[in-house]
């Protein structure tokens, strides 16, 4: 970047001499003017990064030129060069705010020093301008405040937050309720005392702000701290609405589960009575019923049994969250072995084959994990179609989870039903030998969700299905071989596909 330096001296010879010496540096270009009024015109039309001016000039002296330039709105670094080295001139120059003061009789070496000082001053000004641009345009509130609570400087966002056109010189105790002002000043003092940021959240005006207080000790300045604050009102209101919605949803779910439990529990007795009397009629008057009447009786008994299964399923569904056992390290392989034993009566009838990989230990509710696997394995057998059932249980380790998989060679599930299959009362197949209550897979999903996991199915119709359930890892979870992949055994069923 080229740096433009304006040299002003009523002596054209000396002005050019200074300009040539400065222009020897590759980054500096110079402009020379011999009259202050012409220099001011250059300042208004050209981008100038620094001014080097003689002190003694006929039209006005260098200090007066500096004051006029500042009055015109320019704040570039300003160096004063003079042949008169009096203390009065030096004092006047320093008091007026010149960047630097140079004697003309310092020899040629002084120009190298002057060049370095000019470059440093320009770089400092550019850095300051960037900071001021950031300070003025950042959306967060930013202010520097003394330990007495008086604001030293503040950006526009702070003025907007406090609802004041000017904040400098005003006290937090005049702008905020006393309790808030005391709290914020105490946070700033703590930051100064500890050297560490202090974080808090609190109101400024009618908005809520997340605030950070850090030390801002500047040499030569009284102790002060910096506060930066972000308006979190909208986020907090949204969070409160979300929490209220979640609370209402939880209450609604609790009421729904309670209703399901009460309804299903209260329905069991009248249904048992209906079933008993229908069976009593069938037993007592079977020889008096014609073929149609016997078929009607069979329908009634079958419907009552199906209703009983649905009521039992509803009870089971409603108890997943309320009657669950504590989570504990649970070897999945042992659970699969227990499921195999539970289903042993059905093994020979199903002529099914189960293969199991080595499985992990999960932190889970043992009984619910057993219910989950028994439902999935039993469903795999039930929907095998005409083929001999083949079921494979495996596990895959992912970043933060274990994924259990139950794979079968059965009838498969149409793509259109693979999401809805986990809904309550949703049956994969039409009523018939393979129809279920429509609750079992809903129970499976509820169990997995209680364990903070997910369940889904991957299936091709006519080629089988794989049900997958993810479980969060525990820090001490290790893989353990429970049933080797080459081991085979029969599998039975518990309940229908759901």
Secondary structure, DSSP 8 states (H G I E B T S, - for coil): --EEEEEE-S-HHHHHHHHHHHHTSTTEEEEEESSHHHHHHHHHHS--SEEEEES--SS--HHHHHHHHHHTT---EEEEEES---HHHHHHHHHHT-SEEEEGGG-THHHHHHHHHHHHHHHHHHHHHHHHHHHHH-SSEEEEEETTSBEEEE-HHHHHHHT-S--TT-BHHHHS-HHHHHHHHHHHHHHHHHSS-EEEEEEETTEEEEEEEEE---TTS--EEEEEEEE-HHHHHHHHHHHHHHHHHHHHHHHHHHHHHHHHHHHHHHHHHHHHHHHHHHHHHGGG--HHHHHHHHHHHHHHHHHHHHHHHHHHHHTTTTS----EEEEHHHHHHHHHHHTHHHHHHHT-EEEE--EEEEEE-HHHHHHHHHHHHHHHHHT-TTS--EEEEEEEE-SSEEEEEEEE-SS---GGGTTGGGSTT--SS-SSTT---S-HHHHHHHHHHHTT--EEEEEETTTEEEEEEEEE--TT--EE-SS-TT--B----SS---
